[in-house]
Amino acid sequence: MSTELKIKSKHLGAEASIIRTEEKKALKQFRHELRDARETGMNDIRPSQFKAYITYERLHNHRKWDVRNENRATFLARAYLDNRPYKTVEPSCNDINKRNVYIVRRVVAMVVKYGDNKNITREDILEWMNI
């Protein structure tokens, strides 16, 4: 097992937690801004008018897409390097398109970077996944 990937996985988990905390702060700030706007008589208020909401949305999307998918790819790369069967690691996969488009590419990059065999290809990873 690659110690670097283990550390990366732990950091991604911590990053998600930190982002979630910052999301809550931004949402609280947005609610405060919204309350102030309504008290001053602003009509036709849109969430996009508020900086805190935009911050919340960016953080939320980053956590839900980038951090989550990178963590999943790291988890699969660790499993591949440990020679664990794919079906024991991820028994059911509901988002096959996302896995084939984004996740596999990241798994290949990490296996090449942290593994002993630098000749791993996308086809090798797809074969491991039994596709």
C-alpha positions as CSV (number, residue, x, y, z in Angstrom):
1,M,0.0,0.0,0.0
2,S,1.1,3.5,-0.7
3,T,1.5,5.6,2.4
4,E,1.2,8.7,0.3
5,L,-2.3,7.6,-0.9
6,K,-3.3,6.8,2.7
7,I,-2.3,10.3,3.7
8,K,-4.0,11.9,0.7
9,S,-7.2,10.0,1.6
10,K,-7.1,11.3,5.2
11,H,-6.5,14.8,4.0
12,L,-9.4,14.7,1.6
13,G,-11.7,13.5,4.4
14,A,-10.6,16.4,6.6
15,E,-11.0,18.8,3.7
16,A,-14.6,17.8,3.2
17,S,-15.2,18.4,6.9
18,I,-13.6,21.8,6.8
19,I,-15.5,22.8,3.7
20,R,-18.8,21.7,5.3
21,T,-18.1,24.0,8.3
22,E,-17.3,26.9,6.0
23,E,-20.5,26.1,4.0
24,K,-22.5,26.5,7.2
25,K,-20.9,29.8,8.0
26,A,-21.6,31.1,4.5
27,L,-25.2,30.0,4.7
28,K,-25.7,31.7,8.0
29,Q,-24.2,34.9,6.5
30,F,-26.5,34.6,3.5
31,R,-29.5,34.3,5.8
32,H,-28.4,37.4,7.7
33,E,-27.9,39.4,4.5
34,L,-31.3,38.2,3.3
35,R,-33.0,39.3,6.5
36,D,-31.3,42.7,6.3
37,A,-32.4,43.2,2.7
38,R,-36.0,42.4,3.5
39,E,-36.0,44.7,6.5
40,T,-34.7,47.6,4.2
41,G,-37.6,46.9,1.8
42,M,-35.8,45.3,-1.1
43,N,-38.2,43.6,-3.4
44,D,-37.5,40.9,-5.9
45,I,-34.5,39.5,-4.0
46,R,-32.4,36.8,-5.8
47,P,-29.8,34.6,-4.1
48,S,-27.3,35.5,-6.8
49,Q,-27.3,39.0,-5.5
50,F,-25.5,38.0,-2.3
51,K,-21.8,37.3,-2.0
52,A,-22.3,34.8,0.9
53,Y,-24.7,32.7,-1.2
54,I,-22.2,32.5,-4.1
55,T,-19.5,31.5,-1.7
56,Y,-21.7,28.8,-0.2
57,E,-22.6,27.5,-3.7
58,R,-18.9,27.4,-4.8
59,L,-17.9,25.6,-1.6
60,H,-20.8,23.2,-1.8
61,N,-20.1,22.3,-5.5
62,H,-16.3,21.9,-4.7
63,R,-17.0,19.5,-1.9
64,K,-19.7,17.5,-3.7
65,W,-17.9,17.1,-7.0
66,D,-14.1,17.7,-6.7
67,V,-13.3,16.5,-3.2
68,R,-15.8,13.5,-3.3
69,N,-14.6,12.2,-6.6
70,E,-10.9,12.7,-5.8
71,N,-11.5,10.8,-2.6
72,R,-13.3,8.0,-4.4
73,A,-10.5,7.7,-7.0
74,T,-7.9,7.7,-4.2
75,F,-9.8,4.9,-2.5
76,L,-9.9,2.8,-5.7
77,A,-6.2,3.5,-6.5
78,R,-5.3,2.2,-3.0
79,A,-7.4,-0.9,-3.6
80,Y,-5.8,-1.5,-7.0
81,L,-2.3,-1.2,-5.5
82,D,-3.3,-3.6,-2.7
83,N,-4.5,-6.2,-5.3
84,R,-8.0,-6.2,-3.8
85,P,-10.8,-7.2,-6.1
86,Y,-12.9,-4.3,-7.4
87,K,-16.2,-5.9,-6.4
88,T,-15.2,-6.2,-2.8
89,V,-14.2,-2.5,-2.7
90,E,-17.2,-1.1,-4.5
91,P,-20.0,-3.8,-4.7
92,S,-22.4,-1.6,-6.6
93,C,-21.8,1.4,-8.7
94,N,-24.7,3.6,-9.8
95,D,-22.8,6.2,-11.6
96,I,-20.9,4.2,-14.3
97,N,-20.6,7.2,-16.7
98,K,-19.0,9.4,-14.0
99,R,-16.7,6.5,-13.0
100,N,-15.6,5.9,-16.6
101,V,-15.1,9.5,-17.5
102,Y,-13.6,11.0,-14.4
103,I,-12.7,8.4,-11.8
104,V,-10.8,6.0,-14.0
105,R,-8.6,8.7,-15.3
106,R,-7.7,9.8,-11.8
107,V,-7.1,6.2,-10.7
108,V,-4.7,5.6,-13.6
109,A,-2.8,8.8,-12.7
110,M,-2.4,7.9,-9.1
111,V,-1.5,4.2,-9.8
112,V,1.2,5.4,-12.2
113,K,2.5,8.0,-9.8
114,Y,2.5,6.0,-6.6
115,G,2.7,2.4,-7.8
116,D,5.7,0.3,-8.8
117,N,4.5,-0.4,-12.4
118,K,4.5,2.8,-14.4
119,N,3.0,1.1,-17.5
120,I,-0.6,0.9,-16.2
121,T,-3.2,2.0,-18.7
122,R,-6.8,2.9,-18.6
123,E,-7.6,-0.6,-20.1
124,D,-5.8,-2.3,-17.2
125,I,-8.0,-0.4,-14.7
126,L,-11.2,-1.1,-16.6
127,E,-10.2,-4.8,-16.8
128,W,-9.7,-4.7,-13.0
129,M,-13.2,-3.3,-12.7
130,N,-14.5,-6.1,-15.0
131,I,-16.0,-3.8,-17.6
